[in-house]
Amino acid sequence: MNRISVFFVLLAFISIASCSQSLDHSHSKNGHITAIDSLIQKEVKANNIAGAVIQVKKGDSILHRAAYGYANEYSYDMQPLEHPEKMTANHLFDLASLTKVCATTFGIMKLVDEGKIAINDPIYKYLPEFKTGEKAKITIRNLLTHTAGLYQWKPTYYHASNPKERYAYIARLPLKWKVGEGRHYSDLGFMLLGDIIKRVSGQRLDQFVQQKIYAPLHLKHTVFNPLDKGFKKIAATSHGNPFEKHMVYDDNFGYKVDVDPKSWNGWRQYTLQGEVNDGNAWYANGGVAGHAGLFSTIDDLQVLVDLLLHKGRFEGKQIISSTVVDTFLTKDHYGNGLGWAMDPDVIYAKGAPVGTFGHTGFTGTNIVAVPKDSLSIILLTNRQNVGPQKNGYYYDLGPLRQAIFDTVFLRINN
């Protein structure tokens, strides 16, 4: 082969390698689902998201694994970076509300499994400040199913600068609904679950799940406050906290709050890359909270999802009993499990078999798992990095999430 031939062979190889950032297909038994590439690349090209990482797994086979776009594309003043950081499957993501299921729910599962708490225990057993009036009826189950009657969201940082003050503030709040009256998704409820884990175990949430869950699973990239632990490869999220600031300043945007917006002005004025986006987790909880704050990679998340699909078993060891796993993944009368959502409309998995579970995160993350098919879809995006839309909201990922599910489900059933 002459030099010119060698040159064109190399050029063809480089071209093939650069046209897609799809990863690790060599060990995929079922090939690459190209339709997923098209769906996600379309969103990146339209500037709806900066970047994404996805993994689809069925049984022991990776059906699709790829990274797209950028981990950090824009500066704080929304100017395109001269050298944007390419996304890889090794980047950590701010999981936002996936913290509820990938940290807090696992922590509660472990305490239940150890017999240290019971799901139907009143929370005042561990948080005595709640032994009053209607609040005395709140159980751990109510917190896990968002039926405790708590406010859905409050800017706790207007009232608190540390976890102790934040807890006292929530304990003082009246209930917004009667206990068990309906499902009202609440960040405050999961903050309290984090408090219960600390009261019972004597360890802060991050320490407890690290010791009891992450270490036994050999997870090295699932952490709170990743910058403190030396991590640098982290997908950037928002530029400050424009969405929450809008919520505080505009009673018609999100939730009505009972504060003077100008009475606190600690808003971050830089691009967040390694600091949790959620204001309550960052300002009032030091980055560690039951509702938000966890960072992880696609590979570590896969291990956590597989643990549930394998009924709590990992490498021959029972990390969590199968009975507890089944209990948490059983639908209640609102159509959801404990911690995990099981309503197909909520997790953007319409058409999914009974038993499917999942969750979403505000930063642009989501998980869908289908036990019947030993199937999981993990999609991580950093949609906030492109900034809010003109209406003040971040791009709605619902249609993309459903389209990916439909594509995968069609693939495995044909």
N, C-alpha and C positions, 0 to 999 in steps of 0.2 A: 504494500500500500504506500503510495507516494505521499509527500507532505501535504499536497492540496487535498487529497482524499482524507487524510487524517484530520486536517483542519475542519472539513465539512462534517465529519462524523462527530467531532467534539462540539462543533457549533450546534448540531442537531440535538445532542445530549443536553447542552446547556439550555437550549430553547424549551425542551420538554420539561426540564427541571424547574424552570422559572415561571412557566405559564400557570402553575398551580402550586400552592403551598401544602397540598395534601400530604399526609404523613403516614409512614409505617404501613403502607399497603401490602408490603411483601408477605406479612403474616396473616393477611385477611383471606379467609377461605372463600368468601362469597363476592369478592370484588368491590369496586368503588361505586357508590351510588351518585352518579354524576348530576342527577337532578338536584341534589342537595347543594352541590357547588353553585349551580345556577341560581338557586333561590337566595343564598347568602351573598354571593358576589353581586347580585342585583342590588341588594340593600347597601352594600359597601359603596358601590359605584354611584348610587343615588344620594350618598352622604347621609343616610339615615342612621348608620352605625359606623364607628371608626374601624372596628375589627371584631373578630369572633373566633372561637375555637369550638369544635363540635366533635363528639364521639358517639357512635351508635354501636351497641354491642348486643349480640344474641348468643346466649350460652357462653361458650369460651371464644367465640369468634368476633373480631372487630369488623363490623360491616362498613364502617366509614369513620375516618379520623382525619381532620384537616384544620388548618389555621388560615385565617383570611385577614387582609387589611393590616391595620396598625394598632399597636398597643398604646401609642400616644401620637396623635396626629396634629393637635392644635395647641397653641399657647393660651395663656389665661385671657388674653384680649381677642381670642378667636381668630388668630392669624395662623395659616398653615405653617407648620414647622419646616425649617429648611432641610432637616434630616429627621423625618418622622421615624419612630421606632417600630420596626416590623413585628407583627404578632407571631408568636410561636405557641406550640402546645405546652411549653414549659412555663409560660407566664402564670403568675398568681392573679386571681381576680377577687375583687371585693364582692362577696357573695350576697350582701344585703340580707334579705329575709330568708335566704337559704340557711342562714345561721340558725333560724328557728328549728329547722329539722336536722341539720348536719352537726349541730352542737347541742343545743338545749334539749331537744326531744331525745337524742341519744343519751344525754346525761340523765334525764328523768327515767328513761327505760332501764338504765343501769341501776339506779336506786330502787326502782320497783323490783327488778330481778334479784337484787340483794336483800329484799325484804325490809328496806329502811323506810320506805314510804308506800302508800297504797293510792291508787288512782282516785278512789272515791273519798279520800281523806279531805276534811275541810282544811283550807289553807291556813286557818288561824292556828292550827296545830303546830305550824312552823313559823308563821308570821302572826303573832298574837295581836298586832294592831288591827287585824281584820276581824276580830271577835266582837263585832258590834252590828246590830240591826240586820239589814238585808245582806250585808257583806259576810256575815257569819255563815251564810248558805253556800258561799263559793267553795268549790272543790278543785282539786288538781285537774280533774277531768274537765271542769268548766274552763280553766285556763287553757288547756291543750286544745279544746274545741272552739275557743273564742265565744263562749256562751256565759261568761262571768258578769256581763253587764257593764264592763269597764269602758271608759272612753277609748276610742280607737287610736287617737293620737293627741299628744299635747307637746308643745315645745318645753320640755322639762328644764332645759338649760336656762330659761328665764327665771326659774325658781331654785335651781340647784347647780352646784359646781363640782359635785362628787357623788359617788353611788349612795352614800348614806343619806345625803340631802335629797337625792332623787327618790329614794325609797320612801322617805318621810312625806314627800310631796304627794306621791301616788296614794299612800295610805290615807292622807287627808281628803282626797278627792271624793265627792259623792259618786255613786253609781249613775250611769246614764240610762241604763235599762234594768229591769228586774232580772235577777239571776235565772238563767235558763230560758229566758223569754225568746231569744233568737240568737242567730250567729252573727256577731259583729266583730269582724277581724280586728284584733287589737295588739299593737306593739306593746302596750303597757302590761298586758297579761303575760307576755313572754319575758319581759323584764322581771316580773315577779317570780316566774319559774326559775330564772337564773338566781334570784335571791334565795329561793327554797333550796336549790342545789348547794349554795354556799352555807346556809344555816344547817343543813343536814350533814353534809360531808366535811365541813370545816375548811373547805378549799374553794377558792374563787372558780367560777365557771370554766375559764380557760385551763386552769391547773387540773381540775377534776377530769374534764374530757380528754386532756392530753394523757393523763395517767391511765384512765380506765378504758378509753376507746382508741385514741390515735396511736399511742405507743404500741399496744398489742397488735395493731393492724399495720405497723411499720410505716406510718404516715409521717413524712418528713417536711411536707409543704402545706400543712393545714394548721394555720396559726391566727391568733389575734395580734394586732400591732406588728406586722411583718418587718417594718423598718427597724424596730428595736432588736430584731433577731438577725439582722444583716441581709435580709432579702432585698434584691435590687430589680429583678425581672418581674415587674408588677404592671398590669394594665392600668392606665390612668382612667379616672372616672370624670367627675364634674369639675368645672372651673369655679371653685368656691361652692357655696350652697344656694344658688339662685332659686331653686324650686322651693326649698323650705322657707326662704326669706319671703317669697311670694305668698306662701301659705300663711305666714304670720301677718304680713302687711295687708292682705286682701281677704276679707271674710267670705267672699264669694268664690274663692279659689281653694278647693280642698276642704279645710275644716275651720269653723269659727273658733277663735281663741280669745281668752280673757286676759290679754296682756296689752300693755302699751308697747307697741312695736319698737319704739325708740328707747325703751328703758334698758335695753341690752344691745350691745353692738360688737359682739365677738366674731362676726362672720369672717370666714377665711377668704383671703383675697389672693389665691394662687391655685394652680391646677393640683388636684388631689391625685397622688400616685403613691399608694401605700398607707394612706390615712383613710379610715372608714368614711364613706360619704355621709352616712346617716348622722344627723346632728345630735340626736339624743344619745347615740352610742359614743360619739366623739366628745362632745362638750360636757356631758353630765356623767359619763361612765368611763372615761379614760380609754375608750376604744374597746372595752370588753363589756358586752351586754347580751342578754338572752334573746334579743330580737334582731340584732345586727352586730357586725364587727368581724366576722370570720372571713379569712382569705384562704383560698385553696387553688389547686390546679385540677385540670380535667382528670388526670390519672388518680389523684387521691380521692376525688369525688367518686370515681368509678368503684374504688374499693369499698367506700361507704354504702353505695347503692347495692353492690354485689352482696354485701353482708346481709342486707335485708332480703334480697332475692334468694339467698342461701339459708334463710331462716336463722340468722344469727351466728352462722358457723364460718370460721376462717382458718385455713391451713390445719384442719383437723381439731381445732379448738372451738368450744362453744363460748363466744364472747358475750352474747346475750341469748337467753333461752328462747327456743322457738315459740313457746307459749306467749311470752311477752311480745315478741315480734308479731304474732298473729293478733294479739289483743290490740296493738297500736295500728294495725292495718285492717281493722274491721270497721265498716261504715257505721256511723251513727244515724239518727233520724234526719239529720241535715245533709247526709250523703258524703260525709268526710270522716277520715280516721282521726287518730290522736296525734296532733302535730301536723301530720301529712294531710294534704287535700286529696280527695278521691272523687270529687265532682268533675266530670270531663269538661264542663264549661269553664271551671276555675283554672284547670291546668292545661287548657287548650289541647285536649285529646278526645274530641268528639268522635264517637265510633269505637272507642277503646273497650276491650273486654272488661267484665266485672272484676274488681280487685286491683285495677290500675291505680297507681298513686303518683303524686308529684308535688311540686311547689315551684313558685316563681320568686324572683328577687328584683327589687326596684332598679338596681343598676343595669339590669338586662340579662339576668341569669335565669335558667330554669332546668328542672329535672322532670322526666316522665319515666316511670318504670311499669312494665307490664309483666307481672309474675307468671301469668298463664303462658306466655311465650318466652320467658326468661330474657326479656328484652328491656333495654334501657336507652334513653336518649338524653344526653347532657349537652346543653347549649349555653355557652358563656359569651356574652357580648359586653362591650363597653360603650353602649349607646350614648351615655352622657357626655362623652368626650367631644361629640360634634355639637353640643349645646342644645338648649331647649328649642322647640319650634316656636313659631310666631304666637301661638296661643298659650305659650308658657309651659306646655307639657313636653316631656320627652317622647320620642317616636314610639308609637304603639307596636310592640312586637307580637301581639296576639295572632294576627294573620300569618306571620312567618312561622311562629311556633306550631300552629295548626297545620300549615302546609308541609312542614317538615315531618310532622307525625303522620299525615296522610301518605306522604311519599314513602316513608319507611314501612308503614303498615301494609301498603299496597305491595311493596317489594317482598315482604316476608310471607305474604299470603298468595303469591303467584309463583 
